[in-house]
Amino acid sequence: MSKKLYVGNLSYKATEDDLRDLFKEFETVTEVNVITDRATGRSRGFGFVEISSDEDADKAVKLLNGKTLQDREIVVNEARPRKNREFQQY
């Protein structure tokens, strides 16, 4: 089963290729996404990396959490499930 990892405190200049390079030692990376603002297209400072091996995902968290990327100390941990957001009508 695959695990999705949250990668936070990214530089606003960080790209998906930068994250791929960071996680290159884990051959089981299946997907990389940097979240961007819809209006500006600018990075929101976080992203997600999906790794198909639970063992590699756990190893990535241990090795990369607190590592520096583009002069920022990043946060890497297992992503929490997305909550269903309901919109209120006024």
N, CA, C and O atoms as CSV, one atom per row, in Angstrom:
chain,resi,resn,atom,element,x,y,z
A,1,MET,N,N,0.849,-1.186,0.000
A,1,MET,CA,C,0.000,0.000,0.000
A,1,MET,C,C,0.889,1.242,0.000
A,1,MET,O,O,1.966,1.239,0.595
A,2,SER,N,N,0.442,2.287,-0.660
A,2,SER,CA,C,1.252,3.502,-0.738
A,2,SER,C,C,0.902,4.464,0.396
A,2,SER,O,O,-0.174,4.408,0.991
A,3,LYS,N,N,1.858,5.343,0.664
A,3,LYS,CA,C,1.653,6.382,1.672
A,3,LYS,C,C,1.888,7.738,1.026
A,3,LYS,O,O,2.769,7.908,0.184
A,4,LYS,N,N,1.078,8.688,1.445
A,4,LYS,CA,C,1.245,10.058,0.990
A,4,LYS,C,C,1.923,10.830,2.109
A,4,LYS,O,O,1.490,10.782,3.260
A,5,LEU,N,N,2.991,11.543,1.763
A,5,LEU,CA,C,3.734,12.335,2.735
A,5,LEU,C,C,3.496,13.816,2.488
A,5,LEU,O,O,3.446,14.275,1.347
A,6,TYR,N,N,3.352,14.545,3.570
A,6,TYR,CA,C,3.229,15.997,3.542
A,6,TYR,C,C,4.644,16.566,3.631
A,6,TYR,O,O,5.447,16.120,4.451
A,7,VAL,N,N,4.945,17.551,2.784
A,7,VAL,CA,C,6.230,18.241,2.833
A,7,VAL,C,C,5.915,19.727,2.998
A,7,VAL,O,O,5.391,20.365,2.085
A,8,GLY,N,N,6.239,20.268,4.168
A,8,GLY,CA,C,5.897,21.651,4.476
A,8,GLY,C,C,7.105,22.533,4.664
A,8,GLY,O,O,8.244,22.069,4.693
A,9,ASN,N,N,6.831,23.826,4.793
A,9,ASN,CA,C,7.833,24.881,4.944
A,9,ASN,C,C,8.745,24.957,3.730
A,9,ASN,O,O,9.936,25.240,3.851
A,10,LEU,N,N,8.170,24.701,2.553
A,10,LEU,CA,C,8.931,24.799,1.318
A,10,LEU,C,C,9.132,26.260,0.935
A,10,LEU,O,O,8.293,27.112,1.228
A,11,SER,N,N,10.237,26.534,0.287
A,11,SER,CA,C,10.451,27.838,-0.312
A,11,SER,C,C,9.379,28.042,-1.385
A,11,SER,O,O,8.958,27.084,-2.033
A,12,TYR,N,N,8.943,29.272,-1.570
A,12,TYR,CA,C,7.943,29.543,-2.600
A,12,TYR,C,C,8.512,29.320,-3.995
A,12,TYR,O,O,7.759,29.263,-4.967
A,13,LYS,N,N,9.828,29.195,-4.103
A,13,LYS,CA,C,10.483,28.933,-5.392
A,13,LYS,C,C,10.650,27.440,-5.660
A,13,LYS,O,O,11.035,27.056,-6.765
A,14,ALA,N,N,10.368,26.594,-4.671
A,14,ALA,CA,C,10.541,25.151,-4.830
A,14,ALA,C,C,9.567,24.602,-5.867
A,14,ALA,O,O,8.397,24.985,-5.903
A,15,THR,N,N,10.058,23.714,-6.696
A,15,THR,CA,C,9.250,23.118,-7.761
A,15,THR,C,C,9.066,21.622,-7.512
A,15,THR,O,O,9.675,21.052,-6.607
A,16,GLU,N,N,8.228,21.005,-8.319
A,16,GLU,CA,C,8.039,19.560,-8.221
A,16,GLU,C,C,9.345,18.834,-8.546
A,16,GLU,O,O,9.628,17.788,-7.961
A,17,ASP,N,N,10.137,19.369,-9.462
A,17,ASP,CA,C,11.435,18.766,-9.776
A,17,ASP,C,C,12.375,18.825,-8.572
A,17,ASP,O,O,13.148,17.895,-8.342
A,18,ASP,N,N,12.310,19.914,-7.806
A,18,ASP,CA,C,13.132,20.015,-6.591
A,18,ASP,C,C,12.756,18.918,-5.592
A,18,ASP,O,O,13.625,18.312,-4.966
A,19,LEU,N,N,11.455,18.670,-5.453
A,19,LEU,CA,C,11.011,17.606,-4.542
A,19,LEU,C,C,11.413,16.231,-5.062
A,19,LEU,O,O,11.814,15.366,-4.283
A,20,ARG,N,N,11.309,16.022,-6.380
A,20,ARG,CA,C,11.745,14.749,-6.957
A,20,ARG,C,C,13.227,14.512,-6.670
A,20,ARG,O,O,13.627,13.401,-6.320
A,21,ASP,N,N,14.041,15.563,-6.819
A,21,ASP,CA,C,15.472,15.445,-6.530
A,21,ASP,C,C,15.713,15.119,-5.064
A,21,ASP,O,O,16.585,14.312,-4.743
A,22,LEU,N,N,14.952,15.736,-4.179
A,22,LEU,CA,C,15.100,15.491,-2.749
A,22,LEU,C,C,14.784,14.037,-2.399
A,22,LEU,O,O,15.450,13.441,-1.553
A,23,PHE,N,N,13.776,13.473,-3.045
A,23,PHE,CA,C,13.327,12.114,-2.757
A,23,PHE,C,C,13.919,11.086,-3.734
A,23,PHE,O,O,13.439,9.954,-3.791
A,24,LYS,N,N,14.945,11.458,-4.495
A,24,LYS,CA,C,15.469,10.579,-5.549
A,24,LYS,C,C,16.008,9.244,-5.046
A,24,LYS,O,O,16.013,8.264,-5.791
A,25,GLU,N,N,16.460,9.188,-3.798
A,25,GLU,CA,C,16.994,7.922,-3.289
A,25,GLU,C,C,15.899,6.890,-3.023
A,25,GLU,O,O,16.196,5.714,-2.814
A,26,PHE,N,N,14.656,7.314,-3.029
A,26,PHE,CA,C,13.530,6.410,-2.813
A,26,PHE,C,C,12.912,6.097,-4.164
A,26,PHE,O,O,12.169,6.901,-4.726
A,27,GLU,N,N,13.228,4.925,-4.672
A,27,GLU,CA,C,12.824,4.550,-6.027
A,27,GLU,C,C,11.325,4.317,-6.168
A,27,GLU,O,O,10.813,4.184,-7.279
A,28,THR,N,N,10.635,4.268,-5.057
A,28,THR,CA,C,9.211,3.952,-5.099
A,28,THR,C,C,8.323,5.196,-5.091
A,28,THR,O,O,7.127,5.086,-4.823
A,29,VAL,N,N,8.880,6.381,-5.381
A,29,VAL,CA,C,8.075,7.604,-5.471
A,29,VAL,C,C,7.175,7.501,-6.698
A,29,VAL,O,O,7.656,7.283,-7.810
A,30,THR,N,N,5.873,7.656,-6.494
A,30,THR,CA,C,4.927,7.523,-7.599
A,30,THR,C,C,4.319,8.857,-8.038
A,30,THR,O,O,3.883,8.997,-9.181
A,31,GLU,N,N,4.291,9.833,-7.130
A,31,GLU,CA,C,3.666,11.115,-7.477
A,31,GLU,C,C,4.250,12.225,-6.616
A,31,GLU,O,O,4.532,12.030,-5.434
A,32,VAL,N,N,4.429,13.402,-7.230
A,32,VAL,CA,C,4.933,14.582,-6.531
A,32,VAL,C,C,4.055,15.767,-6.916
A,32,VAL,O,O,3.822,16.011,-8.100
A,33,ASN,N,N,3.565,16.508,-5.910
A,33,ASN,CA,C,2.728,17.687,-6.163
A,33,ASN,C,C,3.140,18.824,-5.246
A,33,ASN,O,O,3.227,18.647,-4.031
A,34,VAL,N,N,3.393,19.993,-5.825
A,34,VAL,CA,C,3.564,21.216,-5.040
A,34,VAL,C,C,2.245,21.962,-5.184
A,34,VAL,O,O,1.777,22.189,-6.300
A,35,ILE,N,N,1.649,22.342,-4.072
A,35,ILE,CA,C,0.343,22.994,-4.092
A,35,ILE,C,C,0.523,24.471,-4.415
A,35,ILE,O,O,1.355,25.156,-3.821
A,36,THR,N,N,-0.271,24.947,-5.367
A,36,THR,CA,C,-0.167,26.339,-5.802
A,36,THR,C,C,-1.483,27.078,-5.569
A,36,THR,O,O,-2.551,26.470,-5.495
A,37,ASP,N,N,-1.382,28.375,-5.459
A,37,ASP,CA,C,-2.541,29.239,-5.314
A,37,ASP,C,C,-3.279,29.294,-6.649
A,37,ASP,O,O,-2.652,29.485,-7.691
A,38,ARG,N,N,-4.566,29.134,-6.632
A,38,ARG,CA,C,-5.345,29.137,-7.878
A,38,ARG,C,C,-5.289,30.474,-8.615
A,38,ARG,O,O,-5.226,30.514,-9.844
A,39,ALA,N,N,-5.313,31.548,-7.865
A,39,ALA,CA,C,-5.368,32.871,-8.487
A,39,ALA,C,C,-4.013,33.307,-9.058
A,39,ALA,O,O,-3.944,33.861,-10.155
A,40,THR,N,N,-2.941,33.053,-8.304
A,40,THR,CA,C,-1.627,33.570,-8.723
A,40,THR,C,C,-0.729,32.510,-9.344
A,40,THR,O,O,0.221,32.844,-10.053
A,41,GLY,N,N,-1.012,31.241,-9.089
A,41,GLY,CA,C,-0.156,30.173,-9.579
A,41,GLY,C,C,1.120,30.006,-8.762
A,41,GLY,O,O,1.951,29.154,-9.076
A,42,ARG,N,N,1.277,30.805,-7.727
A,42,ARG,CA,C,2.468,30.765,-6.867
A,42,ARG,C,C,2.346,29.628,-5.851
A,42,ARG,O,O,1.251,29.311,-5.386
A,43,SER,N,N,3.466,29.032,-5.521
A,43,SER,CA,C,3.480,27.956,-4.542
A,43,SER,C,C,2.904,28.445,-3.216
A,43,SER,O,O,3.079,29.603,-2.837
A,44,ARG,N,N,2.220,27.547,-2.523
A,44,ARG,CA,C,1.681,27.874,-1.199
A,44,ARG,C,C,2.621,27.428,-0.083
A,44,ARG,O,O,2.302,27.578,1.096
A,45,GLY,N,N,3.786,26.874,-0.454
A,45,GLY,CA,C,4.792,26.520,0.539
A,45,GLY,C,C,4.687,25.109,1.090
A,45,GLY,O,O,5.311,24.789,2.101
A,46,PHE,N,N,3.895,24.256,0.429
A,46,PHE,CA,C,3.828,22.869,0.847
A,46,PHE,C,C,3.468,21.992,-0.336
A,46,PHE,O,O,3.022,22.475,-1.377
A,47,GLY,N,N,3.668,20.705,-0.161
A,47,GLY,CA,C,3.362,19.769,-1.225
A,47,GLY,C,C,3.193,18.370,-0.668
A,47,GLY,O,O,3.229,18.154,0.543
A,48,PHE,N,N,3.007,17.422,-1.581
A,48,PHE,CA,C,2.803,16.031,-1.206
A,48,PHE,C,C,3.636,15.133,-2.101
A,48,PHE,O,O,3.802,15.396,-3.292
A,49,VAL,N,N,4.155,14.070,-1.507
A,49,VAL,CA,C,4.908,13.056,-2.236
A,49,VAL,C,C,4.291,11.714,-1.890
A,49,VAL,O,O,4.144,11.377,-0.715
A,50,GLU,N,N,3.931,10.946,-2.909
A,50,GLU,CA,C,3.363,9.623,-2.680
A,50,GLU,C,C,4.430,8.576,-2.946
A,50,GLU,O,O,5.086,8.590,-3.988
A,51,ILE,N,N,4.596,7.671,-1.996
A,51,ILE,CA,C,5.597,6.608,-2.090
A,51,ILE,C,C,4.875,5.273,-1.980
A,51,ILE,O,O,4.084,5.061,-1.061
A,52,SER,N,N,5.153,4.367,-2.927
A,52,SER,CA,C,4.388,3.119,-2.979
A,52,SER,C,C,4.789,2.110,-1.910
A,52,SER,O,O,4.033,1.180,-1.630
A,53,SER,N,N,5.956,2.275,-1.314
A,53,SER,CA,C,6.410,1.356,-0.273
A,53,SER,C,C,6.288,2.012,1.097
A,53,SER,O,O,6.860,3.076,1.333
A,54,ASP,N,N,5.540,1.376,2.003
A,54,ASP,CA,C,5.403,1.908,3.367
A,54,ASP,C,C,6.757,2.025,4.044
A,54,ASP,O,O,7.013,2.987,4.767
A,55,GLU,N,N,7.624,1.050,3.812
A,55,GLU,CA,C,8.952,1.059,4.422
A,55,GLU,C,C,9.765,2.263,3.939
A,55,GLU,O,O,10.410,2.937,4.743
A,56,ASP,N,N,9.738,2.536,2.632
A,56,ASP,CA,C,10.451,3.693,2.088
A,56,ASP,C,C,9.857,5.003,2.599
A,56,ASP,O,O,10.586,5.958,2.865
A,57,ALA,N,N,8.527,5.045,2.736
A,57,ALA,CA,C,7.875,6.254,3.230
A,57,ALA,C,C,8.317,6.558,4.656
A,57,ALA,O,O,8.635,7.703,4.978
A,58,ASP,N,N,8.338,5.542,5.504
A,58,ASP,CA,C,8.780,5.729,6.894
A,58,ASP,C,C,10.238,6.165,6.944
A,58,ASP,O,O,10.616,7.014,7.751
A,59,LYS,N,N,11.044,5.580,6.082
A,59,LYS,CA,C,12.467,5.926,6.005
A,59,LYS,C,C,12.651,7.377,5.539
A,59,LYS,O,O,13.507,8.098,6.053
A,60,ALA,N,N,11.844,7.792,4.567
A,60,ALA,CA,C,11.921,9.163,4.054
A,60,ALA,C,C,11.597,10.175,5.151
A,60,ALA,O,O,12.263,11.204,5.265
A,61,VAL,N,N,10.578,9.885,5.954
A,61,VAL,CA,C,10.214,10.790,7.053
A,61,VAL,C,C,11.391,10.936,8.014
A,61,VAL,O,O,11.741,12.047,8.410
A,62,LYS,N,N,11.995,9.821,8.384
A,62,LYS,CA,C,13.121,9.855,9.330
A,62,LYS,C,C,14.325,10.601,8.767
A,62,LYS,O,O,14.979,11.356,9.486
A,63,LEU,N,N,14.622,10.393,7.478
A,63,LEU,CA,C,15.817,10.982,6.882
A,63,LEU,C,C,15.645,12.444,6.450
A,63,LEU,O,O,16.596,13.224,6.502
A,64,LEU,N,N,14.443,12.808,6.027
A,64,LEU,CA,C,14.267,14.129,5.407
A,64,LEU,C,C,13.595,15.169,6.292
A,64,LEU,O,O,13.719,16.362,6.015
A,65,ASN,N,N,12.891,14.770,7.340
A,65,ASN,CA,C,12.262,15.739,8.225
A,65,ASN,C,C,13.357,16.578,8.897
A,65,ASN,O,O,14.250,16.033,9.545
A,66,GLY,N,N,13.285,17.888,8.741
A,66,GLY,CA,C,14.277,18.789,9.319
A,66,GLY,C,C,15.442,19.091,8.393
A,66,GLY,O,O,16.303,19.903,8.731
A,67,LYS,N,N,15.482,18.457,7.238
A,67,LYS,CA,C,16.550,18.706,6.270
A,67,LYS,C,C,16.349,20.081,5.623
A,67,LYS,O,O,15.221,20.563,5.514
A,68,THR,N,N,17.435,20.698,5.203
A,68,THR,CA,C,17.363,22.013,4.578
A,68,THR,C,C,17.218,21.877,3.067
A,68,THR,O,O,17.961,21.132,2.428
A,69,LEU,N,N,16.260,22.597,2.506
A,69,LEU,CA,C,16.048,22.678,1.061
A,69,LEU,C,C,15.863,24.145,0.719
A,69,LEU,O,O,14.935,24.789,1.208
A,70,GLN,N,N,16.736,24.671,-0.112
A,70,GLN,CA,C,16.691,26.082,-0.507
A,70,GLN,C,C,16.635,27.001,0.711
A,70,GLN,O,O,15.794,27.896,0.794
A,71,ASP,N,N,17.544,26.764,1.647
A,71,ASP,CA,C,17.707,27.579,2.851
A,71,ASP,C,C,16.515,27.559,3.810
A,71,ASP,O,O,16.365,28.463,4.631
A,72,ARG,N,N,15.669,26.533,3.709
A,72,ARG,CA,C,14.541,26.392,4.636
A,72,ARG,C,C,14.535,24.990,5.201
A,72,ARG,O,O,14.768,24.020,4.479
A,73,GLU,N,N,14.267,24.882,6.495
A,73,GLU,CA,C,14.179,23.581,7.148
A,73,GLU,C,C,12.789,23.021,6.899
A,73,GLU,O,O,11.796,23.554,7.394
A,74,ILE,N,N,12.724,21.949,6.133
A,74,ILE,CA,C,11.423,21.413,5.734
A,74,ILE,C,C,10.861,20.454,6.782
A,74,ILE,O,O,11.591,19.906,7.609
A,75,VAL,N,N,9.561,20.272,6.722
A,75,VAL,CA,C,8.837,19.332,7.576
A,75,VAL,C,C,8.332,18.212,6.681
A,75,VAL,O,O,7.679,18.465,5.669
A,76,VAL,N,N,8.634,16.978,7.053
A,76,VAL,CA,C,8.151,15.824,6.294
A,76,VAL,C,C,7.477,14.876,7.277
A,76,VAL,O,O,8.098,14.415,8.236
A,77,ASN,N,N,6.202,14.589,7.030
A,77,ASN,CA,C,5.496,13.602,7.849
A,77,ASN,C,C,4.370,12.984,7.036
A,77,ASN,O,O,4.072,13.426,5.927
A,78,GLU,N,N,3.754,11.962,7.598
A,78,GLU,CA,C,2.663,11.307,6.890
A,78,GLU,C,C,1.483,12.261,6.791
A,78,GLU,O,O,1.092,12.888,7.776
A,79,ALA,N,N,0.925,12.363,5.602
A,79,ALA,CA,C,-0.201,13.276,5.374
A,79,ALA,C,C,-1.443,12.774,6.097
A,79,ALA,O,O,-1.697,11.571,6.164
A,80,ARG,N,N,-2.201,13.702,6.628
A,80,ARG,CA,C,-3.477,13.361,7.255
A,80,ARG,C,C,-4.543,13.270,6.173
A,80,ARG,O,O,-4.430,13.926,5.138
A,81,PRO,N,N,-5.566,12.473,6.398
A,81,PRO,CA,C,-6.648,12.376,5.410
A,81,PRO,C,C,-7.306,13.746,5.205
A,81,PRO,O,O,-7.463,14.526,6.144
A,82,ARG,N,N,-7.674,14.006,3.990
A,82,ARG,CA,C,-8.332,15.275,3.660
A,82,ARG,C,C,-9.740,15.277,4.217
A,82,ARG,O,O,-10.493,14.319,4.042
A,83,LYS,N,N,-10.088,16.362,4.891
A,83,LYS,CA,C,-11.434,16.477,5.456
A,83,LYS,C,C,-12.394,16.970,4.381
A,83,LYS,O,O,-12.041,17.786,3.531
A,84,ASN,N,N,-13.599,16.459,4.442
A,84,ASN,CA,C,-14.636,16.879,3.514
A,84,ASN,C,C,-15.140,18.253,3.946
A,84,ASN,O,O,-15.717,18.410,5.022
A,85,ARG,N,N,-14.911,19.236,3.091
A,85,ARG,CA,C,-15.341,20.598,3.428
A,85,ARG,C,C,-16.678,20.890,2.764
A,85,ARG,O,O,-16.848,20.701,1.559
A,86,GLU,N,N,-17.606,21.347,3.561
A,86,GLU,CA,C,-18.919,21.719,3.030
A,86,GLU,C,C,-18.999,23.241,2.993
A,86,GLU,O,O,-18.566,23.929,3.918
A,87,PHE,N,N,-19.553,23.737,1.920
A,87,PHE,CA,C,-19.682,25.176,1.777
A,87,PHE,C,C,-21.034,25.638,2.327
A,87,PHE,O,O,-22.075,25.026,2.087
A,88,GLN,N,N,-20.972,26.718,3.057
A,88,GLN,CA,C,-22.208,27.255,3.616
A,88,GLN,C,C,-22.856,28.210,2.630
A,88,GLN,O,O,-22.172,28.971,1.945
A,89,GLN,N,N,-24.139,28.166,2.564
A,89,GLN,CA,C,-24.870,29.112,1.716
A,89,GLN,C,C,-25.459,30.190,2.614
A,89,GLN,O,O,-26.006,29.908,3.681
A,90,TYR,N,N,-25.336,31.401,2.165
A,90,TYR,CA,C,-25.859,32.520,2.942
A,90,TYR,C,C,-27.091,33.092,2.315
A,90,TYR,O,O,-27.665,34.045,2.840
